[in-house]
Amino acid sequence: MAIPGGDRATSTASATLACLVREARSRDGLTIADALELMGKSGFGFVMLLLALPALIPIPGPFGLVFGSTLAIVSLQFAIGLKSLWLPSLLANRRISANTFEALERYASPLVRRIERFVQPGRMTTFAGPRMPYLLALPVFCLAVAVALPIPFGNLAPVTALCVIAIGLIERDGLVVLLGLCMTLIALAVTGALLYTAAGVIPWI
């Protein structure tokens, strides 16, 4: 599985997401490995977006755990500069139905489009250049772990931060990437507060 390159994609995040959904529909679903392979030339931003958004789908299933764990593994591989992505077969071969991809587009596209309204491609490109995926690997890993945690309503803040960072990278808008990093601090603080609250409630159950 090739490491996604750093070249700017010609389409927006929402348009590429729609293309991925059409591909899933034509194949009657995709494995995670298939989806990553299809996104392979689009860059780290698209991979982040693909693996973060399923946690927003309000249907039964461990989407946060599966996709958060996958993103955590992928981010570590970017951090150490691997030339190809590797995933455990349990994750790589997990098949996601076409209906799930359609639900992903239905629930996630509005968030993506709202973020895209604030984007100005080519702004502060120092913070959205080809080296940024390596520097962003640690905060992305922390957000991915937060997404994977089974915390009720705990996915929204880290997924939103991931989406902002991802779209900033996709559109080469460094200001949006910086905004996403600021949101990362807030998201991790919210996750920590939810964990602290849960730890206080469990002894009384």
Secondary structure, 3 states (H helix, E strand, C coil): CECCCCCCCCCCHHHHHHHHHHHHHHCCCEEHHHHHHHCCCCCHHHHHHHHHHHHHCCCCCCHHHHHHHHHHHHHHHHHCCCCECCCCHHHHCCEECHHHHHHHHHHHHHHHHHHHCCCCCCCCHHHHCCCHHHHHHHHHHHHHHHHHCCCCCCCHHHHHHHHHHHHHHHCCCHHHHHHHHHHHHHHHHHHHHHHHHHHHHHHHC
